[in-house]
Structure formats: structure tokens, C-alpha cells
Amino acid sequence: MRSLLRGLRPRLMAAFLLLTLLGAVAAAGASYATARNLLLEDAQDGFMNPLVKDVRDYAPKLTVPPAQQDLDEFASYLRGTAFVVYGGLRAHGGPDLSSTVPAEMRTALKSSRTVIWQRRTDLAEPYVVIGIPLLRADGSNTGVEVWAISSLGGPQRAIDSFAKAAWVGVSLVLPLALGLALFTARGVLRPVRRLGAAARALGSGRLDTRVDERGSDELSDLARTFNRAAEQLESSQAASRRFVADVSHELRTPLTAMNAVSAVLDEDAASLPPDTAVAARLVSTETRKLTRLVNDLMEISRFDEGRNVLELDEWDIGTAVRDCLAARGWTTSVQASLPDGVTGRVDRRRLDVIVANLVGNALKHGGAPVRITVRPGVIEVSDHGPGIPPDALPHIFDRFYKADTARSRSEGSGLGLAIAWENARLHGGTIEAANDPAGGAVFTLRLPW
Amino acid sequence: MVLLVEDDPSVREGLGLALRRQGHDVRAAGTGEEGVERLRESRPDIVVLDIMLPGIDGFETCRRMRSQAEVPIIMLTARGDDFDVVAGLEAGADDYVVKPVEPRVLEARIRAVLRRTVAEPSTVERHGSLVIDRAGLQVLKDDAQVALTPTELKLLLELSRTPGRVLTRQQILEAVWEHDYLGDSRLVDACVQRLRAKIEDVPSEPRYVHTVRGFGYRFGPR
């Protein structure tokens, strides 16, 4: 039940239904009670009043205490509709109610100077029992009792059909209430759902997400708040990216100077004292690594700032991959399956970067043999190493992510796969990383070429 | 002799050192104005020019140098900053390298630009009103000599070697710039523009160097 009522829509619907039901039942119940009383009283009075009048009219003529004959005459005056009793005497004619009239009524009537009545439902149909005491002119009780019963079946049926009509009315209003609830829920839920979708988009990194903030209700306020928050998030991210770009930019000039002389250090290292030679080679090696890191950082910055553009052209994919491997001296270390005639519209330079990074990664972290396969729309790079740990799979394309934490610093910049991924995305394609059940990691590049 | 125009003293010193080790005679200048001055007095074989300069920037320096001499110019540019590359090539640069530059790469580019076109024996070709003298390495248009930079001359000789045949940008890059793999085809486009400005009557309606959309260029007088 709790899970059923968790949504705003079912809760609104339940509330509307409950409210309608309560209102309808209250209204119907009140009018039912009133109508029932009126109907019953009406039926009862219609039967009781003429009888009481007849009894009062006859009272002066009756000798008290009456004999059997007096009682019989009285009963026939009442046209045999009533049960006339005096002490142990009972008039002939008229119904025998000695077992129908409850004992407590009989006791009550003995000391009563007014008509008593009771509605009873112990038979198939409801009925009313009326007891009329015969009074002397001075108002004292003569001890003569007149009893009569009247069925209330007719009025009861009227009341029942009234109740049925009320229930039908309620059941007709309920769908209406349900519809109203749905309508209201939609008015509330649509903006809520849009906000939800926008928040998800924001969470997945699309920081330029905004929602429609027209209107002046609380939901529009919420939408405005959301948009302000998204703006702030976007500008703070832009600032941090700008910072990375600026830092990389500033590093470039000193690195150019260092790069220029590192070759000199390398060349002369052999003639330096051993310690100095080690130091010189170290400086020159690290300078080259730093250069690669800064270059990759700037490349990532350009992706973040959307400054990279595609230069699409029709290329033979097999040739492009073959050239990429040849340019890096990987022709012998990689098993390539490159069918002829697979062509596609790609940015050749960017495809080269993707393939180089995927193959380079496989050669570095995977086990031989590394295999690259080209199929229409797909380039697959697989190795036969230990594969990627399952907890590392979702992060394998993250910047500076290292699947093997024991390795403090790898040869690359730590941005290679991230750059490959961005290049694939720029093409409108994807790269997926997975583990082959038979062993090894498989990177699948899909491009809409 | 290499003229190095670079405002940062460390880069100037470092690159100067590296180039001298490669056997070049290096002159250095710290500003664009100084570079233009040095060009006039020392007649270098090639200029290595930084884009970011105080005073007149690299583009303007490039334009002023171009108006003085047909000297090859290699730009030092921010890495892959497309605007800089395009603007530099439009200003007349022959080639560019990106910072932080590998001395090895810069050296290869310098060598490629400096490599003299080999004179071929006794071939003087006439294409329309254009005379190409492969032995004397000069080009005449309407009997007047056309002043071409070494790169422009190499491009024209390469294109006119096979009139009517289409050469792809990549083929041209490899033949003229000696860029091995995935060179920047904008170098070719920019150089073709400059060549057209010098040899065509109406550069926007070329007679000699035709663009073949999606492939490359074709030489042939129409």
C-alpha cells in the first residue's frame, strides 16, 4: 500500500476520491435520514390518527368495566382493524396480537395516558405497533387497551430506492472526481517531471540544461531556482576549465625552452660525470613527459571549450588504420584484420588519435597478441591480458584514471583514453570498454560513418 | 642562417642553442620590429617567428617581412590554435610548428623548407603565358620574372610536372613540405592562394592552378 501511494499522482487521486466519497456520503446520509423520518412518520400518522380519533369518539359510549359484548361492539366499530383487550377479556373480531405486542409495551400502556408506539423490524417487513389507552372523561385510564399494527413496507421500499439513487449518484461522481484528480495531477506532475529530466541531464554533465520558468506559481519558482543553480554550476565549471587551459598555456613557453635544451643534455650525457649524466637524462626524460601531459591537457581543454571541429572526408578506414600503425612502428606487434573497401566519412587526424590511443593502451596494459579489427561502422581493439577489473570499467575513460593503483605513474599522460573518447564523441560515435569472456580487454569504437 | 624572432629570453636562448648545435648560424631578435630590421641587414635563409610578440605581433611582422623578401618563414604557434594557424598562413608563413616545440621537429621543417629545388636539365616549359624554367629555377609571366618564395616555386614545379593530373593535398604535402603523415592540408591551400595571386590574371578565376573539390589541385592552362 505504501509503495502504491508513493507517487504524487496516486496520492492526489486517493485524496480526491476520499474527499468526494466523504462529501457525497455525508450529503446523501443527511438527506436519507431526514427523508426516512418524514416518510415513516407520514405513513404512521396516516394509519394512527384515524384510529385514535375513532377510539376517542367511541370512548363515551363504552360502559366501564366492559363486558365481552361491549368489547366486541367496540372492536366491530373499529372495523376489525384493532385488537381490543380489557384485563383478561379480549374482543372477538380483529387480529389476535397477544403474542405480537411486546410485553414491555403492554406494561407501559397500563400506566400511560397517551398513545404509545414502537417501530419494529423483527419481522420480514418493518412495522409499527400502536397502543391506545381508553381514557375516561376525567382523563383516568379505564384499563381498556386498543392495539394495532401497521406494515411500513411501502415507505421502506421508497426509502430503499432513495438510498439506491444516492449510491448511484455517488458512484457517478467518483469517476468525475478521479478525472479531476488526474487533470490536477498532470498540471503539477508535468513541470515536476520536466524538472526531474533536467536534473538528470544536469547530473550527466549537460550543464547548459535549462527549464521553462514561465508562470508565477511555486513550480515556476522552483524552475527559476533550478536555472540559477545550473548557471552557477556552468560558470564555475567554465572557470575551472579556463584555469586548466590557462595553466597549460602558461607552461608552454618554459617547456619550449626546456625541450630545446633537453636534446643537448641527451647528446652530451655520455661525456658527463656519472651522477650528472643520470640527472641530465632524468631532466630530459621528464621534460618530454611533461610536454606530452601539457599537450594532452590543452587538447582536453579544447574539447571542454568546444573549440575542436571535425574535418570530415571520405577515407578508406583500413588504409587509415594501417598508416596509423605503420607511423608508430606497430605493424609487427599488432595483428590487424583490415578488409579492403570499408570507407567512411571521418576526420582522419582524429581517427588516427583514437586508434593510436586504443592500440597504445592495449600494448601497454594488455597482453600480447593485440588485435585490431575493422568492420563497417566498427573498429575493435582487443588484447589478451588480464582484462579490466570490473570496478574500473565504468571509469576507464575518466581523466587521469588508473585501473592499476599500484602503478603510481604510467608512461602516458593519463589522458589518452579520455581524449580518444572525446574524439569519438565529436564524431557522434562511442567507445565501449568490456572484457572478453575468453580473456583480455576489448575496446569497441563505433562511428556513424 | 636562421633568424629567430622570439620575445621570451629562455626560449630564444634554448632554441638558439639547439639550432646552433644543428649547424645553423643563428641571429636572434626579441621583437617584431627588431626582426624586420635584422632581416634587412643580415639576409637570413629562413625566419623562425613567434606569433605572440610585444609591439607588432607575429602576423604583422610576417607581412612586413614578406613585403621585403621571399624568405621562407616558419611560425611558432600555440598548439593547434586554429585561428593562429590560419591567420599566420594568410600572413604569408610557409609552415608552422606548435609550442612546446620539439627541436627535432623544428629542425626537420627547417631542412625541408631550405632544401633547394633540384635544377633539372634543359627543360623550359611554356603553359599559356607562363614560362617555367626548371633549369634556371625561374618563372616568367608575360616575359616578366615572377618573384616566388622557395615554397611557392616548389609547389608550382610539382604541380606543373604532370599537367592535367590531380594531386591530392596529402601528395603535395609530402612532395613540397616533406610532411610525412597526416600533415595539415591548410598549408597547401594557403600556399596555392599565394601562388595564384602571383601567376593568375584573376586569382578567383584561376587558369593554371585549379581546385578539384574534395580531392586536391590540378595544373593546366585552359
Contacts between the chains, C-beta under 8 A, distances in Angstrom:
chain1	res1	chain2	res2	distance
A	249	B	78	7.1
A	251	B	100	8.0
A	252	B	78	7.1
A	252	B	79	7.1
A	252	B	99	4.8
A	252	B	100	5.3
A	253	B	8	5.2
A	253	B	10	7.6
A	253	B	11	6.0
A	253	B	99	7.0
A	253	B	100	8.0
A	254	B	10	6.6
A	255	B	99	7.6
A	255	B	100	3.7
A	256	B	8	7.9
A	256	B	11	4.9
A	256	B	14	7.2
A	256	B	15	7.4
A	256	B	76	7.8
A	256	B	99	4.7
A	256	B	100	4.3
A	256	B	101	5.6
A	257	B	8	7.0
A	257	B	10	3.8
A	257	B	11	4.6
A	257	B	13	7.2
A	257	B	14	3.9
A	257	B	15	7.6
A	258	B	14	7.2
A	258	B	100	7.7
A	259	B	14	7.6
A	259	B	100	5.1
A	259	B	101	6.6
A	259	B	102	6.0
A	259	B	103	6.6
A	260	B	11	7.0
A	260	B	14	3.4
A	260	B	15	4.6
A	260	B	17	6.7
A	260	B	18	4.4
A	260	B	101	7.5
A	260	B	103	5.2
A	261	B	14	4.7
A	261	B	17	6.0
A	261	B	18	6.7
A	263	B	18	6.1
A	263	B	21	7.7
A	263	B	103	5.0
A	263	B	104	6.8
A	264	B	17	6.2
A	264	B	18	6.5
A	264	B	21	6.1
A	267	B	21	7.4
A	291	B	100	5.1
A	291	B	102	7.7
A	294	B	100	6.7
A	295	B	79	6.2
A	295	B	100	7.5
A	298	B	79	5.5
A	298	B	80	7.4
A	299	B	80	7.3
A	302	B	80	6.9
A	307	B	82	7.6
A	309	B	82	7.6
A	313	B	214	7.4
A	314	B	214	7.6
A	323	B	181	6.5
A	323	B	182	8.0
A	327	B	180	7.4
A	327	B	181	4.6
A	327	B	182	7.9
A	348	B	182	6.5
A	349	B	182	5.3
A	352	B	182	5.9
